[in-house]
Amino acid sequence: MTRTKNQARGWVANIAMVGLTIVLLLPVVYMISTSLRSATDIAAAPLGLPTSIEWGNYSAAIESMNYPRAVLNSTVITLVTVVVTAVLGSMAAFALYMRAGRVARISVMIVALAMATPNFVLITPIYVMFREVGLLNSYIGMIIAYTALNLPLAIFFYLGFIGTVPKELLEAARVDKCTDWQIYSRILLPLLMPATATVSLFIMLFVWNDFTYPLLLLSDSDMQTVTISVYRWVGNQNVRPEQLFPAAVLASIPLLVLFAIFQRKIVAGIASGSVK
């Protein structure tokens, strides 16, 4: 009887998960189907299916958005930002963890304060500083800005994770006369894989989908990111669905490809954290 009840609960849970997945995928299906419809077809039946496939919507969007260049810009900025933020964040968290004292406590408070500061408050001083030092319209400027914005989150996250590492492990390394760099690179860094996977996901989503900073810091058309290319192609007045939805699909594809490429490492990192 108990086995039957467990099986029934399992079926109910599976059905609920399938139903939830379908509900979550409905907007995606609608976006893709609408991107393949003509303006007349959409006007006649906004929620209908395509009566004919309009591949021209995509070719027009790719040409007008300067799509390959925009994807290259977003990919370079996103990947370099993820790597730099993960390295600096983990090193800073390790230093704060190993150097317990007043300075370390004050530094942690500053990090927490930086996390609580809204990003839009920082955009004006960042713009002014970058203008003065010539970092506008550059990969380096965008990477520095995004690293500064995401570094407090990375440090705070790594600090919490390092706190779960047994202190005996680090003390044993000290007894074996390991330097701080050896402890960090050979012992701690492999254990930080699950934290790095999680932090990387947050940073990747934030950087790729961000609109404000590229809009203000990148005025050169050859430097625009995917979100800016979508905005300039679609516009903010008289938005046309046959333009909007193909652009939205094209903006999402590279991010999905990045997730597919790094999927094994991300899953492996999270799985290793569950059995650490």
C-alpha positions in Angstrom: 0.0 0.0 0.0 2.8 2.4 0.9 4.6 1.6 -2.3 1.4 2.3 -4.3 1.1 5.7 -2.6 4.7 6.6 -3.3 4.2 5.7 -6.9 1.1 7.8 -7.1 2.9 10.7 -5.5 5.7 10.3 -8.0 3.3 10.4 -10.9 1.6 13.5 -9.6 5.0 15.2 -9.1 6.0 14.3 -12.6 2.8 15.5 -14.1 3.1 18.8 -12.2 6.7 19.3 -13.4 5.7 18.6 -17.0 2.8 21.1 -16.7 5.0 23.7 -15.1 7.6 23.2 -17.9 5.0 23.6 -20.6 3.7 26.8 -18.9 7.3 28.2 -18.7 8.0 27.3 -22.4 4.8 28.8 -23.8 6.3 32.4 -24.1 9.4 31.0 -25.8 7.2 29.0 -28.3 5.1 32.1 -28.9 8.2 34.2 -29.5 9.7 31.8 -32.0 6.4 31.2 -33.9 5.6 34.9 -34.1 9.1 35.7 -35.3 8.3 33.6 -38.4 5.1 35.4 -39.3 4.4 38.4 -41.5 2.9 41.6 -40.2 -0.4 40.9 -41.9 -0.6 37.4 -40.5 0.1 38.7 -36.9 -2.5 41.5 -37.3 -5.1 39.0 -38.4 -4.5 36.5 -35.5 -2.0 37.8 -32.9 -2.1 34.4 -31.0 -2.2 32.2 -34.1 0.4 30.0 -35.7 2.3 30.9 -38.9 0.4 30.4 -42.1 3.7 30.8 -44.0 7.3 30.9 -42.8 8.8 34.3 -43.2 12.6 33.7 -43.0 13.0 37.2 -44.3 12.3 38.6 -40.9 15.6 37.0 -39.7 17.7 38.1 -42.6 16.5 41.7 -42.3 17.2 41.7 -38.5 20.7 40.2 -39.0 21.6 42.8 -41.6 20.1 45.8 -39.8 21.5 44.8 -36.4 25.0 44.2 -37.5 24.4 41.0 -35.7 27.8 39.2 -36.0 29.7 42.2 -34.7 27.2 42.7 -31.9 27.5 39.0 -30.8 31.3 39.2 -30.9 31.2 42.3 -28.7 28.8 40.8 -26.2 30.7 37.5 -26.1 34.1 39.1 -25.5 32.8 41.4 -22.8 30.8 38.7 -21.0 33.4 36.0 -21.0 36.4 38.2 -20.0 34.2 39.8 -17.2 33.3 36.4 -15.9 36.9 35.2 -15.7 38.3 38.4 -14.3 35.5 38.7 -11.7 35.8 35.1 -10.6 39.6 35.3 -10.2 39.7 38.6 -8.4 36.6 37.7 -6.3 38.0 34.4 -5.1 41.4 35.9 -4.3 40.0 38.8 -2.4 37.6 36.4 -0.4 40.6 34.2 0.4 42.6 37.1 1.6 39.8 38.4 3.8 39.2 35.0 5.2 42.9 34.4 6.1 43.5 37.8 7.5 41.0 38.0 10.4 41.1 41.4 12.1 39.6 44.9 12.1 40.8 45.7 8.6 39.2 42.5 7.3 35.9 43.2 9.1 35.8 46.7 7.7 36.5 45.4 4.2 33.6 43.0 4.5 31.3 45.8 5.6 32.4 47.8 2.6 31.7 44.9 0.3 28.3 44.5 1.8 27.6 48.3 1.3 28.7 48.0 -2.3 26.3 45.2 -2.9 23.5 47.4 -1.5 24.3 50.3 -3.8 22.0 50.4 -6.9 23.9 50.2 -10.2 22.2 53.3 -11.7 23.7 55.4 -8.9 27.2 54.5 -10.2 26.6 55.1 -13.9 27.3 58.9 -13.8 30.6 58.7 -11.9 31.7 55.8 -14.0 30.9 57.7 -17.2 32.7 60.8 -16.1 35.9 58.8 -15.1 35.9 56.8 -18.2 35.5 59.9 -20.4 38.5 61.5 -18.7 40.8 58.5 -19.1 39.6 57.5 -22.6 37.8 54.2 -21.7 34.6 55.0 -23.5 33.8 52.8 -26.6 36.3 50.1 -25.6 36.2 46.5 -24.4 38.5 47.4 -21.5 36.2 50.1 -20.2 33.1 47.8 -20.3 35.0 44.9 -18.7 36.3 47.2 -15.9 32.8 48.6 -15.3 31.1 45.2 -15.1 33.9 43.7 -13.0 33.5 46.5 -10.5 29.7 46.1 -10.4 29.9 42.3 -9.9 33.0 42.0 -7.7 31.1 42.7 -4.4 28.7 39.9 -5.1 31.5 37.5 -6.1 33.5 38.3 -2.9 30.5 37.9 -0.6 29.5 34.7 -2.3 33.1 33.2 -2.1 33.4 34.3 1.5 30.4 32.3 2.4 31.6 29.3 0.5 35.2 29.4 1.9 33.7 29.5 5.4 32.4 25.9 4.8 35.9 24.6 4.0 37.3 22.8 7.1 39.9 25.0 8.7 42.0 21.9 9.5 42.6 21.5 5.8 44.1 25.0 5.5 46.0 24.6 8.8 47.5 21.4 7.6 48.8 23.1 4.5 50.3 25.8 6.8 52.1 23.1 8.8 53.5 21.7 5.5 54.9 25.2 4.9 52.7 26.1 2.0 52.5 29.7 1.0 49.3 31.6 0.7 49.4 31.3 -3.1 49.9 27.5 -2.9 47.0 27.2 -0.5 44.8 29.2 -2.8 45.8 27.7 -6.1 46.3 24.1 -5.2 43.9 23.5 -2.3 41.2 26.1 -2.3 40.7 26.9 -6.0 39.5 23.3 -6.9 37.1 23.4 -4.0 35.6 26.6 -5.3 34.3 25.1 -8.5 30.7 25.0 -7.4 30.8 28.6 -6.2 32.5 29.7 -9.4 29.9 27.9 -11.5 27.1 29.7 -9.6 28.8 33.1 -9.7 29.6 32.7 -13.3 25.9 32.1 -14.1 24.8 35.3 -12.3 27.5 37.4 -14.0 26.9 36.0 -17.4 23.2 36.7 -17.3 23.7 40.2 -15.9 26.3 41.3 -18.4 24.7 39.8 -21.5 21.3 41.2 -20.7 22.4 44.6 -19.4 21.1 47.6 -21.4 22.0 50.7 -19.4 25.8 50.6 -19.3 26.3 49.7 -23.0 23.8 52.4 -24.0 25.7 55.1 -22.1 29.3 53.9 -22.5 29.3 52.6 -26.1 28.3 55.2 -28.7 30.3 53.7 -31.5 28.1 51.4 -33.7 30.9 48.9 -34.1 31.1 48.5 -30.3 27.4 48.0 -29.6 26.3 44.9 -27.8 23.4 42.6 -28.7 20.9 44.4 -26.4 21.8 47.7 -27.9 21.6 46.4 -31.5 18.1 45.0 -30.7 17.1 48.4 -29.3 18.4 50.4 -32.3 16.8 48.0 -34.7 13.4 47.8 -33.1 13.2 51.3 -31.7 11.1 52.7 -28.9 8.2 53.9 -30.9 5.8 52.0 -33.2 7.3 48.6 -32.3 6.6 46.1 -35.0 6.3 42.4 -33.9 7.9 41.1 -37.1 11.0 43.0 -36.1 10.9 42.6 -32.3 10.5 38.8 -32.1 13.2 37.8 -34.6 15.6 40.3 -32.8 14.7 38.8 -29.4 15.3 35.2 -30.7 18.7 36.3 -32.2 19.7 38.0 -28.9 18.9 34.8 -27.0 20.7 32.3 -29.2 24.3 33.2 -28.4 23.6 33.0 -24.6 22.0 29.5 -25.1 25.1 28.5 -27.1 27.4 29.7 -24.3 25.4 27.7 -21.7 25.5 24.6 -24.0 29.3 24.9 -24.3 29.9 25.3 -20.6 27.1 23.1 -19.4 29.3 20.2 -18.4 31.6 22.4 -16.3 28.8 24.2 -14.6 26.9 21.0 -13.8 30.2 19.3 -12.7 31.0 22.2 -10.4 27.6 22.2 -8.8 27.6 18.4 -8.4 31.1 18.5 -6.8 29.8 21.1 -4.3 27.0 18.8 -3.2 29.4 16.1 -2.3 32.3 18.3 -1.0 
